[in-house]
Amino acid sequence: SVRIHEEAMKKERRKDPNVDEMVKDMPVIKTRKDELRQSSKGLDTIYKDAKVVKNELGKLLLQEFGERTRIADLKDRFKAEKKINNKYSGDETKIRDISRFSIIARSIMQLIKDLEKVLTLEKCTVVNIKNKFITPNALGYRDINLNISYELPDGRTHLCELQLHLQGIIDVKEATHVHY
């Protein structure tokens, strides 16, 4: 799988030889993990907030990015509880991916422009950017993973996840998922 993902990046480099420099120059926002918390306590409230964010931010992303937007279902409650217990020692305020979105770019330049646009979206504050083009996962997968603090109608905020993908990498990811 690492080899397949690297082949996808080679295709991107053939399209634009400056890909590696462009991804290194992307903005980085790092918030300490212990500071990345939901403003609400209680998993029921966090799920209610996530549903609002899915609808409101989902509409905004569709307006801005059109058919390249993907709005995921809310994270399965059982999986969320398992993650909270195993990864966050039972602290539900630390979970940030109950509401999840993706934007798929056709080129690295479009992905960079998408990131720049996301940084200016109304009611959205990007609080964390993880650039997995610089540090791919063990299988070689690359994307830009953002945590966004979205302002709810009552002034509270909800943390959600937005991933910026390259179409070529998504194609490889879908092809390699067949093997599992």
C-alpha positions as a printed NumPy array, in Angstrom:
array([[  0.   ,   0.   ,   0.   ],
       [  2.886,   2.402,   0.716],
       [  4.159,   1.81 ,  -2.809],
       [  0.72 ,   2.459,  -4.307],
       [  0.33 ,   5.735,  -2.382],
       [  3.815,   6.802,  -3.442],
       [  2.869,   6.128,  -7.079],
       [ -0.129,   8.43 ,  -6.649],
       [  2.189,  11.158,  -5.337],
       [  4.549,  10.626,  -8.281],
       [  1.595,  11.342, -10.587],
       [  0.93 ,  14.549,  -8.647],
       [  4.603,  15.527,  -9.015],
       [  4.388,  14.967, -12.781],
       [  1.385,  17.339, -12.891],
       [  3.253,  19.913, -10.829],
       [  6.945,  19.461,  -9.952],
       [  6.58 ,  21.925,  -7.043],
       [  4.193,  19.681,  -5.07 ],
       [  6.647,  18.901,  -2.274],
       [  7.531,  22.566,  -1.728],
       [  3.861,  23.583,  -1.842],
       [  2.807,  21.085,   0.835],
       [  5.708,  22.121,   3.08 ],
       [  4.601,  25.765,   2.798],
       [  0.994,  25.084,   3.86 ],
       [ -0.058,  26.829,   7.052],
       [  0.313,  24.895,  10.269],
       [ -1.882,  25.458,  13.301],
       [ -1.066,  23.397,  16.355],
       [ -3.205,  23.512,  19.455],
       [ -2.139,  21.411,  22.399],
       [ -4.27 ,  18.271,  22.499],
       [ -5.33 ,  18.938,  26.086],
       [ -6.766,  22.274,  24.892],
       [ -8.809,  20.707,  22.07 ],
       [-12.09 ,  20.149,  23.895],
       [-15.779,  20.368,  23.207],
       [-17.404,  23.343,  24.928],
       [-20.244,  21.07 ,  26.071],
       [-20.123,  18.169,  28.482],
       [-22.141,  15.01 ,  28.183],
       [-22.156,  12.816,  25.108],
       [-25.88 ,  13.403,  24.45 ],
       [-25.308,  17.17 ,  24.225],
       [-22.182,  16.706,  22.108],
       [-24.201,  14.564,  19.663],
       [-26.991,  17.178,  19.52 ],
       [-24.378,  19.84 ,  18.761],
       [-22.756,  17.575,  16.157],
       [-26.089,  17.216,  14.37 ],
       [-26.458,  21.02 ,  14.19 ],
       [-22.904,  21.343,  12.859],
       [-23.469,  18.586,  10.304],
       [-26.456,  20.513,   8.938],
       [-25.146,  24.084,   9.157],
       [-21.494,  23.559,   8.243],
       [-22.508,  20.941,   5.705],
       [-24.668,  23.535,   3.889],
       [-21.853,  26.086,   4.027],
       [-19.294,  23.638,   2.623],
       [-21.679,  22.616,  -0.163],
       [-22.159,  26.295,  -1.063],
       [-18.4  ,  26.913,  -1.136],
       [-17.067,  23.652,  -2.61 ],
       [-20.074,  22.1  ,  -4.346],
       [-19.954,  18.473,  -5.434],
       [-16.428,  18.069,  -4.061],
       [-17.891,  18.155,  -0.52 ],
       [-18.549,  14.952,   1.404],
       [-20.651,  15.019,   4.572],
       [-20.177,  11.885,   6.654],
       [-22.779,  10.406,   8.935],
       [-22.224,  11.228,  12.575],
       [-19.698,   8.867,  14.158],
       [-21.316,   5.688,  15.414],
       [-22.136,   6.125,  19.113],
       [-20.575,   2.795,  20.116],
       [-17.333,   3.682,  18.294],
       [-17.322,   7.13 ,  19.896],
       [-17.758,   5.678,  23.384],
       [-14.989,   3.156,  22.733],
       [-12.646,   5.914,  21.509],
       [-13.499,   8.134,  24.492],
       [-12.731,   5.306,  26.932],
       [ -9.623,   3.942,  25.199],
       [ -7.979,   7.111,  23.887],
       [ -9.311,   9.885,  26.138],
       [ -9.59 ,   8.095,  29.522],
       [-13.351,   8.592,  29.602],
       [-13.274,  12.361,  28.923],
       [-15.994,  12.896,  26.292],
       [-14.998,  16.558,  25.787],
       [-11.813,  15.416,  24.004],
       [-13.554,  13.724,  21.06 ],
       [-13.359,  15.878,  17.925],
       [-14.625,  13.7  ,  15.088],
       [-18.294,  13.018,  15.746],
       [-19.169,  15.374,  12.89 ],
       [-16.868,  14.884,   9.907],
       [-16.504,  16.405,   6.473],
       [-14.238,  16.034,   3.465],
       [-13.4  ,  18.158,   0.458],
       [-11.786,  16.472,  -2.526],
       [ -9.388,  18.489,  -4.694],
       [ -8.302,  17.572,  -8.206],
       [ -4.798,  19.072,  -7.77 ],
       [ -2.452,  20.164,  -5.029],
       [ -2.992,  23.803,  -6.057],
       [ -6.759,  23.406,  -5.663],
       [ -6.219,  21.741,  -2.266],
       [ -4.123,  24.72 ,  -1.126],
       [ -6.795,  27.171,  -2.315],
       [ -9.429,  25.075,  -0.515],
       [ -7.415,  25.289,   2.697],
       [ -7.076,  29.067,   2.309],
       [-10.842,  29.35 ,   1.818],
       [-11.61 ,  27.147,   4.844],
       [ -9.472,  29.457,   6.982],
       [-11.893,  32.31 ,   6.161],
       [-15.254,  30.536,   6.56 ],
       [-17.892,  32.251,   8.674],
       [-18.457,  30.743,  12.15 ],
       [-15.358,  28.538,  11.694],
       [-12.081,  28.79 ,  13.569],
       [ -9.448,  26.291,  12.473],
       [ -7.747,  25.216,  15.691],
       [ -5.53 ,  22.421,  14.392],
       [ -4.015,  21.468,  11.034],
       [ -2.237,  18.15 ,  10.583],
       [ -0.374,  17.965,   7.273],
       [ -0.109,  14.26 ,   6.447],
       [  1.56 ,  15.082,   3.132],
       [  4.663,  15.789,   5.205],
       [  4.098,  12.893,   7.639],
       [  1.991,  10.196,   5.914],
       [  0.519,   7.358,   7.951],
       [  2.098,   3.878,   8.069],
       [  0.386,   2.886,   4.799],
       [  1.582,   6.033,   3.032],
       [ -1.818,   7.76 ,   3.082],
       [ -1.729,  11.562,   2.85 ],
       [ -4.245,  14.348,   3.43 ],
       [ -4.727,  17.556,   5.393],
       [ -6.691,  16.991,   8.586],
       [ -8.246,  20.01 ,  10.292],
       [-10.089,  20.466,  13.536],
       [-12.595,  23.287,  13.32 ],
       [-14.315,  25.023,  16.188],
       [-17.744,  25.844,  14.777],
       [-19.871,  28.531,  16.412],
       [-23.323,  27.209,  17.297],
       [-26.438,  29.458,  17.17 ],
       [-26.342,  29.948,  20.966],
       [-22.689,  31.057,  20.955],
       [-21.167,  27.803,  22.208],
       [-18.766,  25.953,  19.93 ],
       [-18.413,  22.388,  18.66 ],
       [-15.207,  20.75 ,  17.432],
       [-15.448,  18.814,  14.197],
       [-13.085,  17.307,  11.658],
       [-12.516,  18.361,   8.062],
       [-10.212,  16.431,   5.765],
       [ -8.82 ,  17.868,   2.548],
       [ -8.064,  15.099,   0.069],
       [ -6.456,  14.798,  -3.35 ],
       [ -8.583,  12.862,  -5.833],
       [ -5.585,  10.736,  -6.884],
       [ -4.968,   9.655,  -3.284],
       [ -8.683,   8.945,  -2.738],
       [ -8.699,   6.716,  -5.831],
       [ -5.761,   4.735,  -4.399],
       [ -7.344,   4.584,  -0.93 ],
       [-10.582,   3.156,  -2.36 ],
       [ -8.666,   0.609,  -4.436],
       [ -6.559,  -0.563,  -1.468],
       [ -9.57 ,  -0.814,   0.895],
       [-10.849,  -3.695,  -1.254],
       [ -8.008,  -5.853,   0.127],
       [ -9.203,  -5.616,   3.751]])
